[in-house]
Amino acid sequence: MLFVGAIALAGCRRIFSAESGFAVALLVPGPISDAGWNAAAYDGLKLVGKRLDARTAMVQTTSPADFADAMRDFGARGFRLVFAHGFEYSDAALAAGRDFPHTIFVVTSGGADAANVASISFKIEEAAYVEGVLAGGVSKTGVAGAIGGIELPSLQVAFAGFRRGFLSVRPNGRMLVSYTGNFNDVGAAKEAALAQISHRADVLFQDADAAGIGVFEAAAQAHAYAFGIIGDQNAVVPGVVLASAVTALPKAFLLIATEVKNGAFRPGMIQYGMREGMVGVVINPRLRSVIPATTLAQAKRAEQLIVEGSINLSH
């Protein structure tokens, strides 16, 4: 059962519950209204609460100083599991793990592990590759655009996957890449997208969390097409998003929480992809007719080859 309230702690916004029973917390770096990265994590937290009868809590952090404060607070209050949703939480999780050995800390897209710290990542580059194939078949100019928030390794990998997919269909094509420097500035993302459109980009890929809406708005304004990521963003701006690269993040959170509750979880560097059914592409049914039949077939074949291991995006 989820109890909602608000208290102030180092600038954090909190949804909290009592500490009794199996308690699970979530840290997110941005608003859960982003229809993507943070929203998917919040959906995962709700699923864990419902399916495992877990006490749940959430903090939206606003600065690095919040990371350690929130994790130490949850550790001190006896939370069994803390999901920290972003690469930027890695160092704070390792430090908190040393101080609170009975709490499991799991960092999404993290870069390290320890006795009670795990990092999970989703091979979103696999779905991004398939989106690149779709983009290559739809583009009339042979120019694709990609707009990101902060230039993190996870974004670079996703962009590289999209580029490889795009060039597999359009070997003479090119991809423009821009980073806005944050994940919340919708206006900056829209300006970056419009700038790329002015340089002939007619298909846009974004990994910018809440700011990604600006990319969709630019595509709508310029009659271009865009691609979603993390969650199903096909309906965010109607008539714009051809497909979304999705992760089964709630499913992964539930799997991990179940193992933690049962004492079966083993921390480490954990990866989920298409082969595990944790990553996929959802084509917008309203815009399916825009995509040539041959391109749809190429995309389906790409998915098969990725699952089989014939297309390896790890390097």
C-alpha positions in Angstrom: 0.0 0.0 0.0 1.4 3.4 -1.0 1.3 6.2 1.5 1.9 9.7 0.1 3.3 12.7 1.9 6.0 15.3 1.7 8.9 16.3 3.9 12.0 18.3 3.2 15.4 16.8 3.3 18.2 18.5 1.4 15.9 19.7 -1.3 14.4 16.2 -1.9 10.8 15.5 -2.7 9.6 12.4 -1.0 6.8 9.8 -1.2 7.2 7.7 1.9 5.7 5.0 4.0 6.2 3.2 7.3 9.4 1.2 7.8 7.8 -2.1 8.9 7.8 -5.1 6.6 9.7 -5.4 3.3 10.5 -1.8 2.3 11.7 -0.6 -1.1 12.8 2.9 -2.1 13.5 4.7 -5.3 15.7 7.7 -6.1 15.0 9.5 -9.4 16.9 12.4 -10.9 13.9 14.1 -12.5 10.1 14.3 -12.6 8.1 11.1 -12.9 5.9 13.0 -15.4 8.5 12.7 -18.2 6.7 9.8 -19.9 10.1 8.0 -20.2 13.1 7.3 -17.9 11.7 8.4 -14.5 8.1 7.4 -15.2 9.2 3.9 -16.0 11.1 3.6 -12.7 8.1 4.9 -10.8 5.9 2.3 -12.6 8.4 -0.3 -11.4 8.2 0.9 -7.8 4.4 0.8 -7.9 4.4 -2.7 -9.3 6.8 -3.9 -6.6 4.6 -2.3 -3.9 1.5 -4.0 -5.3 2.8 -7.5 -6.1 5.1 -7.9 -3.1 3.0 -6.0 -0.6 6.0 -3.8 0.0 6.3 -0.5 1.8 7.5 2.0 -0.8 9.2 5.4 -0.8 10.5 7.8 -3.5 12.8 10.7 -3.6 13.4 13.1 -6.5 16.9 14.4 -6.0 17.9 17.8 -7.1 21.7 17.8 -6.5 24.5 15.4 -5.9 24.4 16.3 -2.2 21.0 14.7 -2.0 22.2 11.4 -3.2 24.1 10.4 -0.1 21.6 12.0 2.3 18.6 10.1 0.8 20.5 6.7 0.6 21.7 7.0 4.2 18.2 8.0 5.4 16.7 4.9 3.8 19.5 2.7 5.1 19.1 4.0 8.6 15.3 3.4 8.4 15.8 -0.2 7.6 14.9 -0.3 3.9 15.8 -3.6 2.4 16.2 -2.4 -1.2 17.0 0.9 -2.7 16.8 1.5 -6.5 18.9 4.5 -7.6 17.8 5.3 -11.1 20.8 6.7 -12.9 24.5 6.3 -13.6 25.1 9.4 -11.4 24.2 7.6 -8.3 27.0 5.0 -8.5 29.5 6.6 -6.1 26.9 7.4 -3.5 25.5 3.8 -3.7 29.0 2.3 -3.1 29.5 4.6 -0.1 26.1 3.9 1.4 26.6 0.2 0.8 29.6 0.2 3.0 27.7 2.0 5.9 24.5 -0.1 5.5 25.5 -3.7 4.7 22.0 -5.0 5.2 20.5 -2.8 2.5 20.8 -3.7 -1.2 21.5 -0.8 -3.5 20.7 -1.2 -7.2 21.9 1.5 -9.6 20.2 1.7 -13.1 22.9 2.1 -15.8 25.5 2.0 -13.0 29.2 1.4 -13.5 30.2 -0.6 -10.4 29.2 -3.3 -8.0 30.1 -4.5 -4.5 28.9 -7.0 -1.8 25.5 -5.3 -1.5 25.6 -3.0 -4.6 24.4 -4.0 -8.0 24.3 -2.2 -11.4 21.6 -3.1 -13.9 21.6 -1.9 -17.5 19.3 -2.4 -20.4 20.7 -3.0 -23.9 18.5 -0.2 -25.2 21.1 0.1 -28.0 19.5 -3.0 -29.4 16.1 -1.4 -29.8 17.8 1.8 -30.9 19.4 -0.1 -33.7 16.0 -1.4 -34.9 14.7 2.2 -34.7 17.6 3.3 -36.8 16.6 0.7 -39.4 13.1 2.1 -39.4 14.4 5.7 -39.7 16.7 4.8 -42.6 13.7 3.4 -44.5 11.5 6.4 -43.8 14.0 9.2 -44.3 13.9 11.1 -47.6 17.0 13.1 -47.0 19.3 10.5 -45.6 20.0 12.7 -42.6 19.0 11.7 -39.0 19.2 13.7 -35.9 19.8 12.7 -32.3 19.3 14.9 -29.2 20.4 14.0 -25.8 20.4 15.5 -22.3 23.8 15.1 -20.6 26.5 13.3 -22.5 26.5 10.1 -20.4 27.9 6.7 -21.5 24.4 5.2 -21.7 23.3 7.9 -24.2 26.4 7.5 -26.3 25.7 3.8 -26.5 22.1 4.3 -27.5 23.1 6.9 -30.2 25.7 4.5 -31.5 23.1 1.8 -31.8 20.7 4.1 -33.7 23.5 5.2 -36.0 24.5 1.7 -36.9 20.9 0.7 -37.7 20.4 3.9 -39.8 23.6 3.3 -41.7 22.8 -0.3 -42.3 19.9 0.9 -44.5 21.4 4.2 -45.6 25.2 3.5 -45.9 25.7 7.0 -47.3 23.6 8.7 -44.7 24.7 10.8 -41.8 23.6 11.5 -38.2 23.7 14.8 -36.4 24.1 14.7 -32.6 23.4 17.4 -30.0 23.4 17.5 -26.2 21.5 20.1 -24.3 23.4 19.7 -21.0 20.3 18.7 -19.0 17.3 16.5 -19.0 14.6 19.0 -18.2 14.9 22.0 -20.6 12.1 21.3 -23.1 12.9 24.6 -25.0 16.6 23.8 -25.4 15.8 20.3 -26.8 13.2 21.8 -29.2 15.8 24.4 -30.4 18.4 21.7 -30.9 16.0 19.6 -32.9 14.9 22.5 -35.1 18.6 23.3 -35.7 19.1 19.7 -36.9 16.0 19.9 -39.1 17.4 23.0 -40.7 20.4 20.9 -41.7 18.0 18.4 -43.5 17.4 15.9 -40.7 13.9 14.5 -41.2 14.0 11.7 -38.6 14.8 12.4 -35.0 16.0 10.1 -32.2 16.0 11.5 -28.6 17.2 10.4 -25.2 16.5 13.5 -23.2 14.0 12.4 -20.5 11.5 15.2 -19.8 13.2 17.5 -22.3 12.4 14.9 -25.1 9.0 16.4 -25.4 10.7 19.4 -27.1 12.1 17.1 -29.7 8.6 15.8 -30.5 7.2 19.3 -30.6 9.9 20.3 -33.1 9.1 17.3 -35.3 5.5 18.2 -35.3 6.2 21.8 -36.2 8.5 20.8 -39.1 6.5 17.8 -40.3 9.3 15.4 -39.4 9.2 12.1 -37.6 10.7 11.1 -34.2 11.4 8.0 -32.2 10.7 7.5 -28.5 12.9 5.7 -25.9 12.6 3.8 -22.5 8.7 4.0 -22.4 6.0 3.8 -25.0 6.0 7.5 -26.1 4.0 6.9 -29.3 1.1 9.0 -28.2 3.0 11.9 -26.4 2.6 14.2 -29.4 0.1 12.7 -31.8 1.2 12.0 -35.4 4.9 12.3 -34.7 6.5 9.3 -33.0 6.9 6.4 -35.4 8.1 3.9 -32.8 9.4 3.7 -29.2 12.4 1.7 -27.9 11.1 0.3 -24.7 12.5 -1.4 -21.7 10.6 -3.7 -19.4 12.0 -1.8 -16.4 9.0 -2.5 -14.1 9.4 -6.2 -14.8 13.1 -6.0 -14.0 12.5 -4.1 -10.8 9.9 -6.7 -9.7 12.3 -9.6 -10.6 15.1 -8.0 -8.5 12.8 -7.1 -5.6 11.4 -10.6 -5.5 14.9 -12.1 -5.3 15.9 -9.7 -2.6 12.8 -10.4 -0.6 13.4 -14.2 -0.9 17.1 -13.8 -0.1 18.1 -15.1 -3.5 19.6 -11.9 -5.1 23.2 -11.8 -5.9 24.7 -8.3 -6.6 26.8 -7.8 -9.7 26.8 -6.2 -13.1 23.5 -7.3 -14.6 22.4 -6.7 -18.2 19.0 -7.2 -19.8 18.3 -7.1 -23.5 16.1 -8.5 -26.3 17.1 -12.0 -25.6 15.7 -11.8 -22.0 12.6 -10.1 -23.3 13.5 -6.9 -21.4 14.0 -4.6 -24.5 11.9 -4.2 -27.6 10.4 -1.8 -30.1 6.8 -0.7 -30.2 5.6 0.6 -33.5 3.0 3.3 -33.5 -0.1 1.6 -35.0 -1.5 5.0 -36.1 1.6 5.6 -38.2 2.5 2.1 -39.3 1.4 2.9 -42.9 4.1 5.5 -43.1 6.8 2.8 -42.9 7.4 0.8 -46.1 6.7 -2.9 -45.9 10.3 -3.7 -46.9 11.5 -1.6 -44.0 9.2 -3.3 -41.5 10.6 -6.6 -42.7 14.2 -5.3 -42.3 13.4 -4.2 -38.8 11.9 -7.6 -37.9 14.9 -9.3 -39.3 17.2 -7.1 -37.3 15.5 -8.0 -34.1 15.9 -11.7 -34.9 19.6 -11.3 -35.7 20.1 -9.4 -32.4 18.4 -12.1 -30.4 20.5 -14.8 -32.2 23.7 -12.8 -31.5 24.5 -12.3 -35.2 24.3 -8.5 -34.7 26.5 -7.6 -31.7 26.2 -4.0 -30.5 28.6 -4.3 -27.6 31.5 -2.9 -29.6 
